[in-house]
């Protein structure tokens, strides 16, 4: 085989690997963030206390529901 064919095969393999890696990493991150949301009620409670608000359980639940709905609509 000539050198040109080997270079073409290597370039195609690199491109296929890059595209496959991108989609695999994207799928992994989506599933990770779905299973481990970046914010939870304890973090939200701490933030509200730092801002000087006294969070009730109802208010925390409303904010978490709102954030989850917002993330679903962005997809």
URQUI-V170251 format. One record per residue. N is the residue number from 1. RES is the residue in three letters. PSI is psi in radians with two decimals (* if undefined). OMEGA is omega in radians with two decimals (999 if undefined). D_FIRST is the distance of its C-alpha to the first C-alpha in Angstrom with 1 decimal. Layout:
n->N res->RES psi->PSI omega->OMEGA d_first->D_FIRST
n->N res->RES psi->PSI omega->OMEGA d_first->D_FIRST
This chain:
n->1 res->UNK psi->2.57 omega->-3.11 d_first->0.0
n->2 res->UNK psi->2.88 omega->-3.12 d_first->3.7
n->3 res->UNK psi->-0.61 omega->-3.13 d_first->6.7
n->4 res->UNK psi->-0.68 omega->3.13 d_first->8.3
n->5 res->UNK psi->-0.71 omega->3.11 d_first->6.7
n->6 res->UNK psi->-0.74 omega->3.12 d_first->7.3
n->7 res->UNK psi->-0.74 omega->3.12 d_first->10.7
n->8 res->UNK psi->-0.76 omega->3.12 d_first->11.4
n->9 res->UNK psi->-0.75 omega->3.13 d_first->11.1
n->10 res->UNK psi->-0.77 omega->3.14 d_first->13.3
n->11 res->UNK psi->-0.77 omega->3.13 d_first->15.7
n->12 res->UNK psi->-0.73 omega->3.13 d_first->16.2
n->13 res->UNK psi->-0.71 omega->3.12 d_first->16.8
n->14 res->UNK psi->-0.77 omega->3.14 d_first->19.3
n->15 res->UNK psi->-0.78 omega->3.13 d_first->21.1
n->16 res->UNK psi->-0.72 omega->3.11 d_first->21.5
n->17 res->UNK psi->-0.72 omega->3.14 d_first->22.8
n->18 res->UNK psi->-0.79 omega->-3.14 d_first->25.1
n->19 res->UNK psi->-0.78 omega->3.11 d_first->26.6
n->20 res->UNK psi->-0.72 omega->3.11 d_first->27.0
n->21 res->UNK psi->-0.69 omega->3.12 d_first->28.6
n->22 res->UNK psi->-0.86 omega->-3.10 d_first->30.9
n->23 res->UNK psi->-0.60 omega->3.08 d_first->32.2
n->24 res->UNK psi->-0.75 omega->3.12 d_first->32.6
n->25 res->UNK psi->-0.67 omega->3.13 d_first->34.5
n->26 res->UNK psi->-0.79 omega->3.13 d_first->36.6
n->27 res->UNK psi->-0.72 omega->3.12 d_first->37.6
n->28 res->UNK psi->-0.80 omega->-3.12 d_first->38.4
n->29 res->UNK psi->-0.67 omega->3.10 d_first->40.6
n->30 res->UNK psi->-0.77 omega->-3.14 d_first->42.4
n->31 res->UNK psi->-0.63 omega->3.11 d_first->43.3
n->32 res->UNK psi->-0.80 omega->-3.13 d_first->44.3
n->33 res->UNK psi->-0.51 omega->3.09 d_first->46.6
n->34 res->UNK psi->-0.72 omega->-3.13 d_first->48.0
n->35 res->UNK psi->-0.48 omega->-3.12 d_first->48.9
n->36 res->UNK psi->1.38 omega->-3.10 d_first->50.0
n->37 res->UNK psi->2.55 omega->-3.06 d_first->51.6
n->38 res->UNK psi->-0.25 omega->3.14 d_first->51.9
n->39 res->UNK psi->2.47 omega->3.10 d_first->55.7
n->40 res->UNK psi->-3.11 omega->-3.05 d_first->58.3
n->41 res->UNK psi->-0.61 omega->3.13 d_first->62.1
n->42 res->UNK psi->-0.73 omega->3.10 d_first->62.8
n->43 res->UNK psi->-0.72 omega->3.14 d_first->60.8
n->44 res->UNK psi->-0.73 omega->3.11 d_first->62.5
n->45 res->UNK psi->-0.76 omega->3.13 d_first->65.9
n->46 res->UNK psi->-0.75 omega->3.13 d_first->65.3
n->47 res->UNK psi->-0.74 omega->-3.13 d_first->64.2
n->48 res->UNK psi->-0.68 omega->3.10 d_first->67.3
n->49 res->UNK psi->-0.66 omega->3.12 d_first->69.5
n->50 res->UNK psi->-0.51 omega->3.12 d_first->68.1
n->51 res->UNK psi->-0.03 omega->3.09 d_first->68.9
n->52 res->UNK psi->0.23 omega->3.11 d_first->72.4
n->53 res->UNK psi->2.57 omega->3.07 d_first->72.3
n->54 res->UNK psi->1.83 omega->-3.03 d_first->73.6
n->55 res->UNK psi->2.31 omega->3.00 d_first->71.1
n->56 res->UNK psi->2.82 omega->-3.14 d_first->72.5
n->57 res->UNK psi->-0.65 omega->3.13 d_first->70.4
n->58 res->UNK psi->-0.78 omega->-3.14 d_first->70.7
n->59 res->UNK psi->-0.74 omega->3.11 d_first->69.4
n->60 res->UNK psi->-0.77 omega->-3.14 d_first->66.4
n->61 res->UNK psi->-0.73 omega->3.11 d_first->65.6
n->62 res->UNK psi->-0.75 omega->-3.12 d_first->65.9
n->63 res->UNK psi->-0.70 omega->3.11 d_first->63.6
n->64 res->UNK psi->-0.76 omega->3.11 d_first->60.9
n->65 res->UNK psi->-0.74 omega->3.12 d_first->61.1
n->66 res->UNK psi->-0.76 omega->-3.14 d_first->60.8
n->67 res->UNK psi->-0.69 omega->3.12 d_first->57.8
n->68 res->UNK psi->-0.73 omega->3.10 d_first->56.0
n->69 res->UNK psi->-0.70 omega->3.14 d_first->56.9
n->70 res->UNK psi->-0.70 omega->-3.14 d_first->55.6
n->71 res->UNK psi->-0.54 omega->3.10 d_first->52.2
n->72 res->UNK psi->-0.64 omega->-3.11 d_first->51.9
n->73 res->UNK psi->-0.37 omega->-3.14 d_first->52.6
n->74 res->UNK psi->-0.32 omega->-3.09 d_first->50.0
n->75 res->UNK psi->* omega->999 d_first->47.1
